[in-house]
Amino acid sequence: MSTVACEDEPIRIPGSIQRHGFLLLLDEGAKLVVGASENVEEMLGVPWKLILGTPVETILEREVLAALRAPGLDEEQLGTVTYLGSFPVRHELYSVVTHRTGTRRALEFERIDRLVRPELMNVVITNFVGQLSKLKTEDELCRAITKQVLDLTGVNRVMLYSFNEAGHGTVMAEESDGTLPSYLGLRFPDGDIPQQARDLYLLNTVRIIPDSSYIPSPLHVLSSEAGTPVDLSMALLRSVSPIHLQYMQNMGTAASMSISIVCEGKLWGLISCHHASPRVVPYLVRSACDLLTKLVGTLLTGLRTTDRLVKMVHFHAVQRRILTQMAAENDYVAAMQAQMTSMVEVTDASGVALIVDGVCELAGDTPAMGDVLRLAEWMNREPEMELYSSRELGLAVEWAEAIQGVASGMLAIRISTVKQSYVIWFRPELVRAVSWAGEPLKIEQEERGLEPRTSFKAWKVLVRGQSEPWSDMEIESAREFRAAVMTISLKRAEEAAELSESRFKQLTHALPNLVWTTNDDGLLNYVNERWRDQGLGDEGRWFDQGRVFEEDRERCMELWAVAVREGTAFEAEVRLLCGTDRVERWNLVRAAPFVRANGMRAGWVGTCTDLTDRHERELALKLTEKLALTGRMTSVIAHEINNPLEAITNLLYLLRDEVDGDGPAKSYIAMAESELQRISGITKQTLRWSRDGTQKAEHGTAAMLFDDVLRLLAGKIRNREVTLTVSGGGTPLFGVISQLQQVLANLVSNAVDAVPVGGRVWISAKASGSGMEVEVGDTGLGMTEEMLRKIFQPFYSTKGDLGNGLGLYISQEIVERHGGQLTVVSEVGVGTRVRVGLPERT
């Protein structure tokens, strides 16, 4: 099928879906079903005609409806796909996702054969993120993500290919179990992926086809909705072009999955997964692959940005060296002629020619002088052409085939509007063998028909007459050099130098990174706007003036001293104190030296790349794993303690009968029983917490909480001689009583610990609005603002080693599950008040 015909396919509105799931289309309020896929009858047992116009509550299970009605879902933006969870529907397991399409909401059910544990995905992501810092090149990143996707999906083959400027894709990395043929190093023509498909890959970064032989299931809508086609751009079940399905079958693949690699808003490449037999990759696994691919895309962008910055600094250093010499000479043309060797570096060429009014100077690998003058004459015929670049000069100049060995590539600038003066850079022919996945001529012939191509055998073509392409930065360097030469003169040399410096600053101001320059002592002499926006100042040494977190400063100074002494690049991850609030933000600081014309070091150029979000993601994953492990261990420990507690209680009961009278022994036994009751209460609360999914909310009064907690903590209150007052016990409440008792027990225990011996603690309850409020207060030492910011973080404790840091974290989670709010007000030297607000019903 021709590319033009492919471009006409309605791939965003195919009107059907794949058969490994079903789709419901809901109205704007997500109350009525206004559309359904025909195969819904196979999975729900209800004909689609009966489903259309039906309230969604009559079709779906309560769990799905609860997820669909979750707060905030109505506020999601167009283009956002929300995962609602995995649910059993008619005795089968489905992953359910939803997104808005126009004014309607699409609800997709994808059949899965197994559950994927989110914590397993967290471990995979954490491990992969940990590897990223060790990967320094594009090839290493590509191989790593390809291997990771293969491990996650379990498909037969995973290929990663990137697109060049012509749109052709080259397979850069491949992982396979040997079932399918290898395409590593082969090139796929741009026609394999039409432009509209590339645009869709940018919008929806994951596409899956579990079975290329599927029969599409049509999508039906109410007659009132028929006028507006259903846009399935973001749908995971979207039916694909039959031409593409035939393409897959011709390729020998029954199932595929594609993940877009996006860099700087452009489609850099694709990760393509293939399997010889039908295969469904679960949604959570696909999401993990997509997330990891986005991380790799960000790192690829970072690598390219860093390379551009290093190259930019190099080009500016070369230009400054040449322009400085020109400014020091009366005859700036003679100065250029004396700097011919350096002029080669202005664009990283292999040779350069300077033509001024018919006089030619050559340096490096160039054509013969006569051929260079013929090229100058060719440019004279285009007086409006200020800059020309080509990697295949033979396409524009017929006789250039004779010089293609040294001049297949040419980059030229006109440096005078009066004289015939040019600077021409050359690059030699780069003879290379390009391996195509199929013979290009046959591909072109096949694409004239209505069927996709069938040839994928490796076909090598020897490419001649082309050089290494000129990059945008090299062309820009030539353009800047032309501008400098056009304006330079003995009287305006300083102005030209300032212009170059101004361009340098504008470029650094446009970069997303913090950029600065300094001398060997670390004293700043230039910072860009991004640096100033962070409130880091522009005086003193870059690691002084309170810019770097104190714990990192000494390490910075040591590494900086080593870099200056050895003349090597500086690199360290440090915390910068940014903004007026001096917020800690992790940054990767890099600095590279640059040298003068005489080879002496002139200073350093540095960049700071913000790593805070990455550090926070890594920390969040570690905390999630730690909390999960802590919960399991706590449940096991509580269970193991509970059994011997019951045995000890029985023994004390028997011992009481053996003791005569009311002497001290009886009193000691009573105290032991009281403490055992308190410990038993704690262990039972812990076990209830581990099984909180089985507990139900009920109506009660505050006294139900107060009595249990006071009985539980009676020994502790008595031992510390605390005066405790209680009020509002008759206030009604609604919730899981055992969980709320755990919250109150934690708050009262904290209050008793906070006050000195003989201190005062109070508990009160009262009606508040449409709910109630419980307050626990004390006259203890109070907390600082720093403590208040951290008290709800897991594993943070104001008691040091005496606390585990989970009490308030768990209490807040319980209260929020009840739809309430837990707030803390504290003042140092006065005390603390903790308020628990609960709604009337949750």
Disulfide bonds with the S-S distance in Angstrom:
none
